[in-house]
C-alpha cells in the first residue's frame, strides 16, 4: 500500500478512535510492520507541525493519538464552552504532584508530606480518573498504594511518567 494512502487510513483511525491506539494494533490493522507505522507517524508529525495545522499526533507510551494543538484550545472553548477540564484545586494539585513523583504511595505517606488529611482530595482525584489504586502495601492493615493513570499523563501532555523526571532534571539544570 502506498505511503500517502496509509497516512490517510491512520488519520481516519486515530480520528475515529478518539482515545490512544496501540502501535501494534495499528500495524496489525494495516498489515505493515511497526517500524513502517512509526516512520509514517513521524512523517505525519512533521506535516502537522506546520503552524497552519490545528491537530497533532502525540505519543502516550506505546500508543498514538490525534489531538488538537494547545494553542487552538481557546477557540474550541469559545465555540463549545466545554467542560473538558474542571479546574483542580491547589490541594488536589499538591496531592497529585506528590503521587506523581513518589508513586506508589499510601494515603498516610501523602498526609505525612502535606501535613493535612487528604481523604476528600484522593476521592476527587479518583473520580477524575487522575489516580488509581495500584496495589496494597505488605504491612499490617495493608494500606492502599496510589499511582497515576494513563489519563493523568494525557492530561498533563506526558508520554510516560519518566518524562516527568526528565522535566525536573532539565529545570534544575537551567
N, C-alpha and C positions, 0 to 999 in steps of 0.2 A: 504494500500500500504506500502511496506517495506521502511524503512528509507533510505537505500542506493539508492533505485530507485527514491525516492523523491529528494534526493540530485542531482542526475543526471538530473532530469527534471528541477529543479530550476537552475542549472548551465546552461543548454541549453536555458532556457527562458531568463535569465539575459544576456547571451552572445548575443543572437539574438536581444534582445531589444536595447542594446547599451545605452539607457537612463535609469535613475532610474525608478523602478516599485513599485507601492504602495503595501504594505504588504497585505492589504485587497484584492487586485486583485490577488495576488499570492495564497492566501488562497482559494479564490473562484475558481480559475482555477484548483487547485489541490484537491478541495473539502475536505480540512482539516482545523482545527482551526488556528487562528492567532498565538496562543501560540505554537502550534506544528511547524509552519513555523519559528517562532523566535528561538525555540530550535534547529531546524535543521540548520538554518543560523548560529547560534553560533558555532555549531559543524564544519560547513564548514569554518568559520573564523579561527578556531584553526588549521584545516588542512592546509589552505592556509598560515598560519603564518610561516610555515617552510621556512627557507632561500632558499630552493631549488625550491620554487614556485615563479612564476613571476606575479601571479594575486592575487587579494584580493577582499573581499566583503566589501563595505563601505555603511554606512547608511547616507542618506541625508534626514533628517526629518523623515517622516513616509514612506520613500521609500528606496529601496535597489538597489545597482548596482554592477556590476562586473567591476573592473578596474585593470590596471596594477599597480604594486608596483612602488613607486617613484624611487627606485634605478635601475629599468630597463629602465627608460626613456632615459638615454644617448645612450643606444644600439638601441632603437627604432628610436631615432633621427638620428643616424648614417645611419641606413638602409633606412629609408624612407625620411629623411630630411624634416620632416613635418613642416607645418606652424601651428602647433597645438595652440601655444600661441604666439601672437605677443606681443612684449615687451610693457609694459605700461611705459609711460614717468613718470618722477618724479612728474610733475604737476597732471597727472592722478592718480597716487598712493596716493598723498596727498589728492586730492579731494575725491577719493573713500574711504579712511580711515575716513575722516570727515563724509561722508554719512553713512558708516557702523556703526560708533559709535553714531551718532546724529539722525539717521533717525526716523521719516520722517523729512525732512529738505528742505527749499527753496533755490533757487539759491542765493538770496540776503543774506541769513544767511551763506551760504558757502563762498560767496565773502567777507563777513564781517570777517570771521575767517582767510581766506587766504590772504586777502588784495589785491586781483587781480581779474580781470574779468575771469569767469570760463565757459563762453558760449561754446567755442570750446571744452574744456575738457569734459563738460557734454555731448555734442553731440557725442564725441568719445566714452565715456563710455556707452551711449545709443546704439550706433552702435554695440559695442562689447557685448551687452546684459548683462552688469555687473550691470546696474542700470535701473530703470523704474519709470514711474510716478505712485505714489501710491494714489494720490488724489489731492485735492486743498484746500488751507487754506481758512477758512471762514473769510477773511478780504477783504477790498477794493482791487480790482484788481484780487482777487482770484489766488494768485501765486501757481504754481505747487509745489507739495511736492514730493521729490525723496526718493527712498529707494533701497535697493539691491535686486537682483533677485536670484532665486534658482541657476542659473548658476554661479553667483558670489560666492555663498557658495561652490559649487563644485570646482570652480577654485582655491579656497584657502584651499580646503580639510576640510571644516567645515560642520557639520551636521545641525547646527542651528546658528542663529545669537547670541543666548545666549552663545554658546561655545566661541565666541569672548570675551565676558565679563569675562568668566571664565579664559581665557588665560591671559587677562590683570591683573586680580586679582592674578593669580599664579606668574606672573612676578614681581609684586610689593612685593610679599611675599618672594622672593628669596634674 
